[in-house]
Amino acid sequence: MIKINKIILIAACFGMMSSCTILPRSGPNKYEVTASTRGENPTAHIVPVTPEVVYETKVPTSSGFTKSFLQTKPLNAELIRPGDTLNLTVWENVEDGLLSSGMASAATLSELQVDGSGHIFVPYAGRIKVAGQTPEEIRHIVTQALQDQTPDPQVEVRRSAGAGATVSIIGSVGGQGIYPILHQTRTLSTMLASSGGLDVKPELVRVTVIRGKLRSEVWLDDLYDRPELDIALRDGDRILIEADRRSFVIMGAAGRQSQVAFDQREISALEALSRAGGLSAYQADPKGVFVLRKEDQSIARRVVGDAEIKGEQHLIYVLNLTEPDALFLARDFTIRDQDTVYITEAPLSTWNKTLRGIMGGLSTTTSFANTISDLRDL
């Protein structure tokens, strides 16, 4: 009767191993992960990581502005536009002039608003078209309009501070707000320099410029390293400064399971594992490190070797860290935004869990030895 009980116990042990879904574990095993790649209608493709795969899947993280932004010419910050406000001072070479009175030889016309059609009104000169003109050109126009009515008038034209073309800056900057495009801030880098500094690490900052219905972005580091990306600004541009929001998820038999934010421009699979505390020494299967990703059509066709693939594909990249060059491949294989890094459990870990579940408080080694002894006694 005792031997029969032992047989039942041992059979239950191996039965639980063959049906490990009833055991507590960190996730699916290697066979279950790759199940979606088998059958008549697979929903994913499994791709072992090779040097060729590393090359084909590497996507540059550098970015740049589109052609329409790059071809924009620097704005003439002096041009007057509708909505601007002008101040005019007129000196007259007479004691009692048209605009001046008494002992004053000068008259100041303050806060002259440029209307929607681009005109201002100057007494004795009438409506004058100023939009699209520089203050110097307006000075000549007003002087010509007044000189037939007062001898040798001298005119000064100034645009009020803060008027003219402007851009708005929002996001992770010290001074969000609306800034005028001045002669010294006509380009993106000079405008950013005047906005009060950044609230985040500069190496992880994206700069997005929104111009009407168009938008384009660049890494801040690239903006300063590549002068050709320092685009000219236009009236009404919106500049968004934001920290990098990319992340990946790491799961399974790792030191920790979590969503990990990118802390540098590029992260390799080896670096991703290190950020998760590495593989669990007692649980992880070094042959079962997977990177799950939704890959675009062009890359999927190349790495799978199927030119008939249509649309985005679910790919499961496999790293076998027991192979001689595996660590070099893991160092070169790039993790991308929204990737899932999954580490399967080793078969021995499942065996140990089975024994612990059956043998209760006995140690795994003792339980295993006793089980083998029982098999010999039968």
Protein Blocks (a to p, Z undefined) as FASTA:
>chain_A
ZZmmmmmmmmmmmmmmmmmmlpccfbdcfklmmmmmgcjbdcbdcddddfklmmmmpccf
bdcddfklmmpccddfkbccehiacddddddfbfbdfkbgcjbfbdcdehiacdfkopac
dehklpadfehpafklmmmmmmmmmmmmoghiacdddddehiajddddedjdfbgcdddd
dfklmbfklmmmmnopaabdfklcccdddehjbccdddfklmmmmmklmccddehiacdd
dddfbdcddehjdfbdcddddfbfbdcfklmmmmnopaafklpcfklcccdddddfklmm
mmnopakbgcjddddddddfkbmklmmmmmmmccdehiacdddddfklmmmmmmmmmnom
acfklmmmmmmmmmmmZZ
